[in-house]
């Protein structure tokens, strides 16, 4: 399949090309970490770049840490979705409909990224208390494991899990408060 991207301006086309050249290795690596399969990681990289194209207006400075975090989050979520689909297909039982299995692959984080700009998301995250904001950034921007976060913060892994859970609940409430979603949607 050949895709043709149409950009609003030459500068937007250059920005997309720059993002691809700068981050393709990192995004491929993030995909491979999840999928452990070269072809699947290449597919994830392609899907990631399609999503980047669809969300170009949400990306400010291509060299900013926020842009890198945004792109790696997309790559991670795309990879997790592909992994879920692959597992759903491999677990397919003859009497079940594959669509039912695939429906479970819905990813809330991807959905939020589709509805909200990077700047607005940063403002929402900025409303968190410092402890919650730090744990969120370590987990989702730097993609650290619970063990790595625990070592960084000097707490145990169970505490990290609890704090991440609480932070996600706080963020969900803030996203609802900001009007991105309604109460029952999250």
C-alpha positions in Angstrom: 0.0 0.0 0.0 1.3 3.5 -0.9 0.2 6.5 1.2 0.3 10.0 -0.1 0.3 12.8 2.5 -1.0 16.2 1.6 0.4 19.0 3.7 -1.1 22.4 4.2 2.3 24.1 3.6 5.8 23.3 2.6 7.0 24.1 6.2 4.5 21.4 7.5 5.9 18.9 5.1 9.5 19.7 6.2 8.4 19.4 9.8 6.9 16.0 9.2 10.0 14.8 7.4 12.2 16.2 10.1 10.2 14.4 12.8 10.5 11.1 10.9 14.2 11.4 10.3 14.9 12.5 13.9 12.7 10.0 15.7 12.3 6.9 13.4 15.0 4.9 15.3 13.6 5.8 18.7 10.0 5.0 17.6 11.1 1.7 16.0 12.9 0.7 19.2 9.9 1.6 21.3 7.7 -0.6 19.1 10.2 -3.4 19.1 10.3 -3.3 22.9 6.6 -4.1 23.0 6.3 -6.4 20.0 9.7 -8.2 19.8 9.2 -8.7 16.1 10.9 -6.8 13.4 8.1 -6.7 10.8 5.5 -5.8 13.5 7.7 -3.0 14.8 8.0 -1.7 11.2 4.2 -1.8 10.9 3.9 0.0 14.2 6.4 2.7 13.0 4.3 3.2 9.9 1.1 3.5 11.8 2.7 5.8 14.3 3.8 8.2 11.5 0.2 8.1 10.1 -1.0 9.2 13.5 1.7 11.8 13.7 0.5 13.2 10.3 -3.1 13.3 11.5 -2.0 15.2 14.7 0.6 17.6 13.2 -1.2 20.6 14.8 -0.6 19.1 18.2 3.1 19.1 17.8 4.9 22.3 18.6 8.7 22.4 18.5 9.9 19.1 17.0 13.0 19.2 19.2 11.1 19.7 22.5 10.9 16.9 25.1 7.1 17.2 24.9 7.3 16.3 21.2 9.5 13.3 21.9 7.2 12.2 24.7 4.2 12.6 22.5 5.7 10.6 19.7 7.0 7.8 21.9 3.6 7.6 23.6 1.9 7.2 20.2 4.4 4.5 19.2 3.9 2.7 22.5 0.1 2.8 22.2 0.1 1.7 18.6 2.4 -1.2 19.5 0.2 -2.2 22.4 -2.8 -2.1 20.2 -1.1 -4.3 17.6 0.0 -6.7 20.3 -3.6 -6.9 21.7 -4.9 -7.6 18.2 -2.2 -10.2 17.6 -3.1 -11.9 20.9 -6.8 -11.7 20.1 -6.2 -13.3 16.7 -4.0 -16.1 18.2 -6.6 -16.7 20.9 -9.4 -16.9 18.4 -11.9 -19.6 19.1 -14.2 -20.8 16.3 -17.4 -19.9 18.0 -16.4 -16.4 18.8 -16.5 -13.4 16.5 -13.1 -11.8 15.9 -14.7 -8.4 16.0 -15.6 -9.0 19.6 -11.9 -9.7 20.4 -10.7 -6.7 18.4 -13.1 -4.3 20.2 -11.1 -4.8 23.4 -8.2 -3.2 21.7 -9.7 0.3 22.2 -7.0 2.5 23.8 -8.2 5.4 26.0 -4.9 7.2 25.8 -5.0 7.2 22.0 -8.6 8.5 22.1 -7.6 11.4 24.5 -4.6 12.3 22.2 -7.0 12.4 19.2 -9.3 14.9 21.0 -6.8 17.2 22.8 -3.8 19.2 21.7 -0.4 18.7 23.2 -0.4 22.2 24.7 -3.8 21.6 26.4 -2.7 18.2 27.7 0.4 19.9 29.2 -1.8 22.5 30.9 -4.0 19.7 32.3 -1.0 17.8 33.6 0.3 21.1 35.0 -2.7 21.1 37.3 -1.6 18.0 39.1 0.3 18.3 42.3 4.1 18.0 42.0 4.3 14.4 43.2 1.6 13.2 40.8 3.1 15.2 37.9 6.6 13.7 38.6 5.4 10.2 38.6 3.3 10.8 35.4 6.3 12.2 33.6 8.6 9.4 34.7 6.1 6.7 33.6 4.7 8.1 30.4 7.2 10.7 29.1 10.4 8.8 30.0 8.7 5.3 29.8 10.4 4.1 33.0 9.4 0.8 34.6 7.9 0.7 38.0 11.2 -0.6 39.4 13.1 2.3 37.8 10.7 4.8 39.1 10.9 3.3 42.6 14.7 3.6 42.5 14.5 7.2 41.2 12.0 8.3 43.9 13.3 6.1 46.8 10.0 4.3 47.3 8.9 0.7 46.7 7.3 -0.7 43.5 3.9 -1.2 45.1 3.9 2.4 46.1 4.7 3.4 42.5 1.8 1.3 41.3 -0.6 2.9 43.7 0.6 6.5 42.9 0.3 5.9 39.1 -3.2 4.5 39.6 -4.2 7.6 41.7 -2.5 10.0 39.2 -4.5 8.4 36.3 -7.7 8.9 38.3 -6.8 12.5 38.9 -6.0 13.1 35.3 -9.3 11.4 34.2 -11.1 13.8 36.5 -9.2 16.8 35.1 -9.9 15.7 31.5 -13.6 15.5 32.4 -13.5 18.9 34.1 -11.8 20.4 31.0 -14.7 19.1 28.9 -12.6 16.7 26.8 -14.9 13.8 27.9 -18.1 13.4 29.8 -18.2 11.7 33.2 -19.4 8.3 32.0 -17.0 8.2 29.0 -13.9 7.5 31.1 
